């Protein structure tokens, strides 16, 4: 196993890694809209937060030597299911390979986030 870490994405806020590479599979922990330069969520809308989540994922993938085209599965969490359409519009701009996906509404997300995205990537 290899731990993946970059300062271009938020540091883990608990006892976990940004990502773990095991064989040719990369498992990304859920990314919320923490702006790594600020160390907190600064975006206020679902669109802005979804955009930051995707930027954070892209930064971790870059550190691992891969990119969004290799994502095979995502799990998306929304604080409000009413944000589904707006979230999808941002998501579709970044995940152009259309990976398999689950998307659910949850009661709460860390730091008051509106969305969170985790991903599984095939690296070879």
C-alpha positions as CSV (number, residue, x, y, z in Angstrom):
1,X,0.0,0.0,0.0
2,X,1.1,3.5,-0.7
3,X,-0.3,6.6,1.0
4,X,-1.0,9.6,-1.4
5,X,-0.8,13.1,0.0
6,X,-0.6,16.5,-1.6
7,X,-0.7,20.0,0.0
8,X,-2.8,21.1,-3.0
9,X,-5.8,19.4,-1.5
10,X,-7.1,19.7,2.1
11,X,-5.3,17.7,4.7
12,X,-7.3,14.9,6.3
13,X,-9.4,16.1,9.2
14,X,-9.2,12.8,11.0
15,X,-7.2,9.6,11.2
16,X,-7.3,8.8,7.4
17,X,-5.3,9.5,4.2
18,X,-6.3,11.6,1.2
19,X,-5.9,8.4,-0.8
20,X,-4.4,4.9,-0.7
21,X,-3.0,3.1,-3.7
22,X,-3.2,-0.7,-3.5
23,X,-2.0,-2.5,-6.6
24,X,-3.4,-0.7,-9.6
25,X,-6.4,0.7,-7.6
26,X,-6.5,4.1,-6.0
27,X,-9.1,4.8,-3.2
28,X,-9.8,8.4,-2.6
29,X,-11.3,9.5,0.7
30,X,-14.3,11.8,0.4
31,X,-13.5,15.3,-0.5
32,X,-15.5,18.2,0.8
33,X,-15.2,21.8,-0.4
34,X,-12.4,22.8,1.9
35,X,-10.2,25.3,0.0
36,X,-6.6,24.1,0.8
37,X,-5.2,27.6,0.7
38,X,-7.7,28.8,3.3
39,X,-8.0,25.6,5.3
40,X,-11.8,25.9,5.4
41,X,-14.9,26.0,3.2
42,X,-15.3,29.4,1.6
43,X,-17.8,28.4,-1.1
44,X,-21.4,29.0,-0.2
45,X,-23.4,27.5,-3.0
46,X,-23.8,23.9,-4.1
47,X,-22.2,24.7,-7.5
48,X,-19.2,26.4,-5.9
49,X,-18.7,23.6,-3.4
50,X,-19.1,20.9,-6.0
51,X,-16.4,22.7,-8.1
52,X,-14.0,22.8,-5.1
53,X,-14.6,19.1,-4.4
54,X,-13.7,18.3,-7.9
55,X,-10.6,20.5,-7.8
56,X,-9.5,18.7,-4.6
57,X,-10.0,15.3,-6.2
58,X,-8.0,16.4,-9.3
59,X,-5.1,17.5,-7.1
60,X,-5.0,14.2,-5.3
61,X,-5.2,12.3,-8.6
62,X,-2.4,14.4,-10.0
63,X,-0.2,13.6,-7.0
64,X,-0.9,9.9,-7.7
65,X,0.1,10.3,-11.3
66,X,-3.3,9.9,-12.8
67,X,-6.4,12.0,-13.8
68,X,-10.2,12.1,-13.8
69,X,-10.4,9.9,-16.9
70,X,-9.3,6.9,-14.8
71,X,-12.1,7.2,-12.2
72,X,-14.3,4.1,-12.4
73,X,-16.6,4.8,-9.4
74,X,-17.7,7.7,-7.3
75,X,-19.9,8.0,-4.3
76,X,-21.5,11.4,-3.8
77,X,-23.2,12.7,-0.7
78,X,-25.5,15.7,-0.7
79,X,-26.8,17.5,2.4
80,X,-30.0,18.4,0.4
81,X,-31.3,16.1,-2.3
82,X,-32.9,19.3,-3.8
83,X,-29.3,20.2,-4.9
84,X,-29.1,17.1,-7.1
85,X,-29.6,18.8,-10.5
86,X,-27.2,21.7,-9.7
87,X,-24.6,19.3,-8.4
88,X,-24.9,17.1,-11.5
89,X,-24.2,20.1,-13.8
90,X,-20.8,20.7,-12.1
91,X,-20.0,17.0,-11.7
92,X,-20.6,16.3,-15.4
93,X,-18.0,19.0,-16.4
94,X,-15.3,17.1,-14.4
95,X,-16.2,13.4,-14.7
96,X,-16.5,13.3,-18.5
97,X,-15.8,9.6,-18.6
98,X,-19.1,9.0,-16.7
99,X,-17.9,6.6,-14.0
100,X,-20.3,4.4,-12.2
101,X,-21.8,6.4,-9.3
102,X,-24.0,6.4,-6.3
103,X,-25.5,9.7,-5.0
104,X,-27.4,9.9,-1.7
105,X,-28.7,12.6,0.6
106,X,-27.4,12.5,4.1
107,X,-28.4,14.2,7.3
108,X,-25.1,16.2,7.8
109,X,-21.6,16.4,6.3
110,X,-18.4,17.5,8.0
111,X,-17.8,21.2,8.5
112,X,-21.3,22.1,7.3
113,X,-20.4,21.0,3.7
114,X,-23.2,20.8,1.1
115,X,-21.6,17.9,-0.8
116,X,-18.8,15.3,-0.6
117,X,-17.3,13.1,-3.3
118,X,-15.2,9.9,-2.9
119,X,-13.7,8.0,-5.8
120,X,-12.1,4.7,-6.9
121,X,-9.6,4.9,-9.7
122,X,-7.8,2.3,-11.9
123,X,-4.3,3.6,-12.3
124,X,-2.9,1.1,-14.9
